[in-house]
Amino acid sequence: MISPGLFAYIKSQKWFFGVRADASLLFYSSKQDGVRKYVKGMQGIDWAETMLVPVDGQPVRAINVEQAKAFHEVSRKKVLENPQILADRIKENDALWLRIARECEALDQAVKAGDETAACQAFKTVAESYALHGVHFITIFSLGLKLTEAAKTSESEGPLALHDRWRNEVALKEELMGECWYDFLVYMAQRREVASTALDLMRFLSLSEVFAWLDGQALDADALVSSRMQQGFVYLDLHEERGVIDDAAFIAQISARFAAQDAMSDDSAELKGQTAFSNGAVVTGKVAVIKAKEELAEKAKDITGNILVAVQTTPHYIPYLKGVKAIVTDEGGITCHAAIVSREMQIPCVVGTKNATKILKDGDEVEVDAENGIVRLLISV
């Protein structure tokens, strides 16, 4: 039941978009469960309200601006008083991932043995550990952001180096865990005789819904997946409202609200982002647009010697970055993967342009002024 005034409240707040590629409701809700359980005890303040909202048919994170600022201000004070707190959090998270790896191995073994009861219990154990990673992730991100923004000192160099290494590795760790969950859901889909693929179960069911399905409660997984695949969904993690909303009218309202915020003219000749790295030079070149890591191998020749334009980068991109002139991303800030890698590899980089992959096309000629965070379209093909 949607509470009266919910849409009016959402409209009254300022929101910014998080990573658009985080399209798995299962992963997202698992992380948010951990954040709600643990973050105040760890950080002394709640994390910002967040939502998954449909924009152009894809779930996008929307985060409450003012609440995020308050959270980051607490992080700023903590990490400037004691830069070692960042290193301590990272070491805790590294230890957690060693535990998750062991738990995933137990889950794999249960699946291979055909032991449904043991497999379901092992999955729940991994999910609880991953929920704890959710709060680690947001606190490390926030502490790392504030220490990166501050002037570098000898005391901060070690924690920042650990942070950059952690950011490079954590996406791959999550991917390996995701493969374990995928194999488990393939197995359970066969056991429960559902038509939905494991991938769609991960994309369209929340953690609590997957638990209910595994426990044999009255939940039609196929019907939910089919409905959400067609009309989308809204996942709320507000302080007073949590859960998945399937109401078509509400989804349409939310989608229109955030599509308007995301709108940008397709004939825009200039994109504004944030400087991740600049060597002082203005770079010109042709564009190679990569919207997913699966395109990297087939477009490798197009990337070399040109300007890579991507939604975001992950460790999968690293082998393809050595020959690029510059990097431009839709998403990210000064602690995102693209920013870290560009600084390490000395590649001019502008992040957070929002719509570069929509506006620019393969073969377009652009000018990247990384010093000022500007990308100018010179010739459109």
C-alpha positions as CSV (number, residue, x, y, z in Angstrom):
1,M,0.0,0.0,0.0
2,I,1.5,3.3,-1.1
3,S,1.2,5.9,1.7
4,P,-0.5,9.2,0.9
5,G,1.9,12.0,0.0
6,L,4.8,9.6,-0.9
7,F,5.2,11.0,-4.4
8,A,4.9,14.5,-3.1
9,Y,7.7,13.8,-0.7
10,I,9.9,12.4,-3.4
11,K,9.3,15.4,-5.6
12,S,10.2,17.7,-2.7
13,Q,13.7,16.3,-2.2
14,K,16.8,16.9,-4.3
15,W,18.3,13.7,-5.8
16,F,21.3,12.8,-7.8
17,F,22.0,9.7,-9.9
18,G,24.3,6.9,-8.8
19,V,25.7,4.2,-11.1
20,R,23.3,3.3,-13.8
21,A,24.7,-0.1,-14.5
22,D,23.6,-1.5,-11.1
23,A,20.5,-3.1,-12.5
24,S,20.3,-6.1,-10.2
25,L,17.5,-5.7,-7.6
26,L,18.8,-8.7,-5.7
27,F,22.3,-7.2,-5.4
28,Y,21.0,-3.7,-4.6
29,S,18.5,-4.7,-2.0
30,S,21.1,-7.0,-0.3
31,K,23.5,-4.1,0.1
32,Q,20.9,-1.8,1.3
33,D,19.8,-4.3,3.9
34,G,23.3,-4.2,5.3
35,V,23.4,-0.4,5.2
36,R,20.2,-0.1,7.2
37,K,21.3,-2.7,9.8
38,Y,24.8,-1.6,10.4
39,V,25.7,1.9,9.1
40,K,24.6,4.0,12.1
41,G,26.5,1.8,14.5
42,M,29.7,2.0,12.3
43,Q,29.4,5.7,11.2
44,G,27.2,7.3,13.8
45,I,24.8,8.6,11.2
46,D,22.3,7.0,8.8
47,W,23.2,6.8,5.1
48,A,21.0,8.8,2.7
49,E,17.6,7.7,1.4
50,T,18.0,5.9,-1.9
51,M,15.8,4.5,-4.7
52,L,16.0,2.4,-7.8
53,V,13.9,4.2,-10.4
54,P,13.3,3.4,-14.1
55,V,14.9,5.8,-16.5
56,D,14.8,4.8,-20.2
57,G,13.9,1.3,-19.2
58,Q,16.8,0.8,-16.9
59,P,16.9,1.0,-13.0
60,V,19.0,3.9,-11.9
61,R,20.0,4.8,-8.3
62,A,18.7,8.1,-7.0
63,I,20.3,9.3,-3.8
64,N,19.0,12.1,-1.5
65,V,21.5,15.0,-1.9
66,E,21.2,16.7,1.4
67,Q,21.4,13.5,3.4
68,A,24.4,12.3,1.5
69,K,26.2,15.6,2.2
70,A,25.5,15.2,5.9
71,F,26.9,11.6,5.8
72,H,30.0,12.7,3.9
73,E,30.6,15.6,6.3
74,V,30.8,13.0,9.2
75,S,33.3,11.0,7.0
76,R,35.4,14.2,6.4
77,K,35.8,14.9,10.1
78,K,36.6,11.2,10.9
79,V,39.2,10.7,8.1
80,L,41.0,14.0,8.6
81,E,41.3,13.4,12.3
82,N,42.6,9.9,11.7
83,P,43.4,8.9,8.1
84,Q,44.1,5.3,9.4
85,I,40.4,4.8,9.8
86,L,40.2,4.3,6.0
87,A,42.9,1.7,6.0
88,D,41.2,-0.1,9.0
89,R,37.9,-0.3,7.2
90,I,39.5,-1.6,4.0
91,K,41.3,-4.3,6.0
92,E,38.0,-5.3,7.6
93,N,36.4,-5.5,4.1
94,D,39.3,-7.6,2.7
95,A,38.9,-10.1,5.6
96,L,35.1,-10.2,4.9
97,W,35.7,-11.1,1.3
98,L,38.0,-14.0,2.3
99,R,35.0,-15.2,4.4
100,I,32.6,-14.7,1.5
101,A,34.9,-16.7,-0.8
102,R,34.8,-19.6,1.7
103,E,31.0,-19.3,2.0
104,C,30.6,-19.3,-1.8
105,E,32.7,-22.5,-2.0
106,A,30.4,-24.2,0.4
107,L,27.4,-23.0,-1.6
108,D,29.0,-24.4,-4.8
109,Q,29.6,-27.7,-3.2
110,A,26.0,-27.9,-1.9
111,V,24.7,-27.2,-5.4
112,K,27.0,-29.8,-7.0
113,A,25.9,-32.3,-4.4
114,G,22.2,-31.6,-5.2
115,D,21.5,-30.8,-1.5
116,E,18.8,-28.2,-1.8
117,T,18.4,-27.6,1.9
118,A,22.1,-27.0,2.4
119,A,22.3,-24.9,-0.7
120,C,19.5,-22.6,0.4
121,Q,21.1,-22.2,3.8
122,A,24.5,-21.5,2.3
123,F,23.0,-18.9,0.0
124,K,21.4,-17.1,3.0
125,T,24.8,-17.2,4.8
126,V,26.5,-15.5,1.8
127,A,23.7,-13.0,1.5
128,E,24.2,-11.9,5.2
129,S,27.9,-11.5,4.6
130,Y,27.3,-9.5,1.5
131,A,24.9,-7.3,3.4
132,L,27.8,-6.4,5.7
133,H,29.8,-5.6,2.6
134,G,27.1,-3.1,1.7
135,V,27.9,-1.0,4.8
136,H,31.6,-1.4,4.4
137,F,31.2,-0.2,0.8
138,I,29.4,3.0,1.5
139,T,31.7,3.9,4.5
140,I,34.9,3.2,2.6
141,F,33.6,5.1,-0.4
142,S,32.7,8.1,1.7
143,L,35.9,8.1,3.7
144,G,38.0,7.6,0.6
145,L,36.2,10.4,-1.2
146,K,36.9,12.9,1.6
147,L,40.5,11.9,2.0
148,T,41.0,12.1,-1.7
149,E,39.6,15.7,-1.8
150,A,41.9,16.8,1.0
151,A,45.5,17.8,0.4
152,K,47.7,14.7,0.3
153,T,50.0,14.3,3.3
154,S,52.5,11.6,4.2
155,E,50.0,10.3,6.7
156,S,47.3,9.9,4.1
157,E,49.4,8.4,1.3
158,G,49.3,4.8,2.6
159,P,45.5,4.8,3.2
160,L,44.9,6.3,-0.2
161,A,47.1,3.7,-1.9
162,L,45.1,1.0,-0.1
163,H,41.9,2.7,-1.2
164,D,42.8,2.8,-4.9
165,R,43.8,-0.9,-4.8
166,W,40.5,-1.8,-3.1
167,R,38.5,0.1,-5.6
168,N,40.2,-1.7,-8.4
169,E,39.6,-5.1,-6.9
170,V,36.1,-5.0,-5.3
171,A,34.2,-5.1,-8.6
172,L,35.9,-8.4,-9.6
173,K,35.1,-9.8,-6.1
174,E,31.5,-8.9,-6.5
175,E,31.4,-10.4,-10.0
176,L,32.8,-13.8,-8.7
177,M,30.2,-13.9,-6.0
178,G,27.6,-13.0,-8.5
179,E,28.6,-16.0,-10.6
180,C,28.1,-18.2,-7.5
181,W,24.7,-16.8,-6.9
182,Y,23.8,-17.3,-10.6
183,D,24.8,-21.0,-10.5
184,F,22.7,-21.4,-7.4
185,L,19.6,-19.7,-9.0
186,V,20.0,-21.9,-12.1
187,Y,19.9,-24.9,-9.9
188,M,16.9,-23.6,-7.9
189,A,15.0,-22.6,-11.0
190,Q,15.2,-26.1,-12.2
191,R,14.2,-27.6,-8.8
192,R,11.2,-25.2,-8.5
193,E,10.3,-25.5,-12.1
194,V,10.1,-21.8,-12.8
195,A,10.4,-20.4,-16.3
196,S,12.4,-17.3,-15.5
197,T,16.1,-17.3,-16.1
198,A,18.6,-17.0,-13.2
199,L,19.7,-13.7,-14.6
200,D,16.1,-12.3,-14.6
201,L,15.5,-13.6,-11.0
202,M,18.6,-11.6,-10.0
203,R,17.4,-8.5,-11.9
204,F,13.8,-8.4,-10.8
205,L,13.5,-10.0,-7.3
206,S,14.6,-8.4,-4.1
207,L,16.5,-10.3,-1.4
208,S,13.5,-10.7,0.8
209,E,11.5,-12.0,-2.1
210,V,14.1,-14.5,-3.0
211,F,14.2,-15.7,0.6
212,A,10.4,-16.0,0.5
213,W,10.6,-18.0,-2.7
214,L,13.2,-20.3,-1.4
215,D,11.2,-20.9,1.8
216,G,8.2,-22.0,-0.2
217,Q,6.0,-19.0,0.6
218,A,3.2,-18.0,-1.7
219,L,5.2,-15.9,-4.1
220,D,4.9,-16.3,-7.9
221,A,8.4,-15.6,-9.1
222,D,7.6,-15.9,-12.8
223,A,4.6,-13.5,-12.5
224,L,6.7,-10.9,-10.6
225,V,9.6,-11.1,-13.1
226,S,7.3,-10.9,-16.1
227,S,5.4,-7.9,-14.7
228,R,8.6,-6.0,-13.8
229,M,10.3,-6.8,-17.0
230,Q,7.4,-5.1,-18.9
231,Q,6.6,-2.1,-16.7
232,G,9.6,-1.8,-14.5
233,F,9.6,-1.3,-10.7
234,V,10.5,1.2,-8.0
235,Y,12.6,0.1,-5.1
236,L,12.4,2.5,-2.2
237,D,14.9,2.6,0.7
238,L,13.5,5.7,2.4
239,H,13.6,6.2,6.2
240,E,9.8,5.7,6.4
241,E,9.2,3.5,3.3
242,R,11.1,0.4,2.1
243,G,10.4,-2.2,-0.5
244,V,9.4,-2.8,-4.1
245,I,6.5,-0.9,-5.6
246,D,4.7,-2.5,-8.6
247,D,1.9,0.0,-9.0
248,A,1.9,1.0,-12.7
249,A,0.7,4.5,-12.1
250,F,3.3,5.2,-9.5
251,I,6.0,3.7,-11.6
252,A,4.9,6.0,-14.5
253,Q,5.0,9.1,-12.3
254,I,8.5,8.3,-10.9
255,S,9.8,7.4,-14.3
256,A,8.6,10.7,-15.8
257,R,10.0,12.7,-12.8
258,F,13.5,11.3,-13.2
259,A,13.5,11.1,-17.0
260,A,12.9,14.9,-16.9
261,Q,15.9,15.4,-14.6
262,D,18.0,13.2,-16.8
263,A,17.0,14.9,-20.0
264,M,19.7,16.6,-22.1
265,S,19.5,17.7,-25.7
266,D,21.0,15.2,-28.1
267,D,22.5,18.0,-30.2
268,S,24.5,19.4,-27.2
269,A,28.0,20.3,-28.5
270,E,29.6,20.5,-25.0
271,L,29.5,18.2,-22.1
272,K,30.6,19.1,-18.6
273,G,32.0,16.7,-16.1
274,Q,34.6,16.5,-13.4
275,T,38.4,16.4,-13.8
276,A,39.8,13.0,-12.8
277,F,43.3,13.6,-14.3
278,S,44.8,16.2,-16.5
279,N,48.3,16.7,-17.9
280,G,47.4,20.3,-18.9
281,A,47.0,19.4,-22.6
282,V,43.8,19.6,-24.6
283,V,43.3,16.3,-26.5
284,T,41.4,15.8,-29.8
285,G,40.5,12.5,-31.4
286,K,37.8,10.1,-32.6
287,V,35.4,8.5,-30.2
288,A,34.9,4.8,-29.4
289,V,31.8,4.3,-27.3
290,I,31.6,1.3,-24.9
291,K,28.4,0.8,-23.1
292,A,29.2,-2.6,-21.6
293,K,32.4,-4.6,-20.9
294,E,31.1,-7.3,-23.3
295,E,31.9,-4.8,-26.2
296,L,35.6,-4.4,-25.3
297,A,37.1,-7.3,-27.3
298,E,35.2,-6.7,-30.5
299,K,35.9,-3.0,-30.4
300,A,39.5,-3.2,-29.3
301,K,40.9,-1.8,-32.5
302,D,38.5,1.2,-32.3
303,I,39.6,2.0,-28.8
304,T,43.4,2.1,-29.5
305,G,44.6,5.6,-30.4
306,N,41.2,7.1,-29.8
307,I,39.1,8.5,-27.0
308,L,37.2,6.0,-24.9
309,V,33.7,7.0,-24.0
310,A,32.0,4.7,-21.5
311,V,29.2,4.6,-18.9
312,Q,31.9,3.7,-16.4
313,T,35.0,1.6,-16.3
314,T,35.8,-1.6,-14.3
315,P,38.9,-3.7,-14.0
316,H,37.9,-5.4,-17.2
317,Y,38.8,-2.2,-19.1
318,I,42.4,-2.0,-18.0
319,P,44.0,-4.1,-20.8
320,Y,42.3,-1.8,-23.4
321,L,43.4,1.5,-21.8
322,K,47.1,1.6,-22.6
323,G,46.6,3.1,-26.1
324,V,43.7,5.5,-25.5
325,K,44.2,9.3,-25.8
326,A,41.6,10.1,-23.1
327,I,38.8,8.7,-21.1
328,V,35.3,10.1,-20.7
329,T,32.6,8.6,-18.6
330,D,28.9,9.1,-17.9
331,E,29.2,8.1,-14.2
332,G,31.7,8.5,-11.4
333,G,33.6,11.0,-9.3
334,I,37.2,11.5,-8.2
335,T,37.3,8.1,-6.5
336,C,35.7,6.0,-9.2
337,H,37.6,3.3,-11.1
338,A,38.2,5.5,-14.2
339,A,39.6,8.3,-12.0
340,I,42.0,6.0,-10.2
341,V,43.2,4.2,-13.3
342,S,43.6,7.5,-15.3
343,R,45.8,8.9,-12.5
344,E,47.9,5.7,-12.4
345,M,48.3,5.5,-16.2
346,Q,48.5,9.3,-16.7
347,I,45.6,9.4,-19.2
348,P,43.5,12.6,-19.4
349,C,40.1,11.8,-18.0
350,V,36.7,13.5,-17.5
351,V,34.1,11.7,-15.4
352,G,30.5,12.3,-14.5
353,T,29.3,13.8,-17.8
354,K,26.0,12.0,-17.4
355,N,25.1,11.6,-21.0
356,A,28.3,11.2,-23.0
357,T,27.4,7.7,-24.3
358,K,24.0,8.9,-25.4
359,I,25.2,12.1,-27.2
360,L,28.5,10.9,-28.7
361,K,28.8,8.2,-31.4
362,D,31.6,6.0,-32.7
363,G,33.7,8.1,-35.0
364,D,32.7,11.5,-33.7
365,E,35.6,13.8,-33.3
366,V,35.8,15.5,-29.9
367,E,38.1,17.8,-27.9
368,V,38.8,16.8,-24.3
369,D,39.8,19.6,-22.0
370,A,40.4,17.5,-18.9
371,E,41.8,20.5,-17.0
372,N,38.3,22.1,-17.0
373,G,36.3,18.9,-17.2
374,I,34.8,19.8,-20.6
375,V,34.3,17.6,-23.7
376,R,33.4,19.4,-27.0
377,L,31.9,17.8,-30.0
378,L,33.9,19.0,-33.1
379,I,32.6,16.8,-35.9
380,S,29.5,14.6,-35.7
381,V,29.4,11.6,-38.1
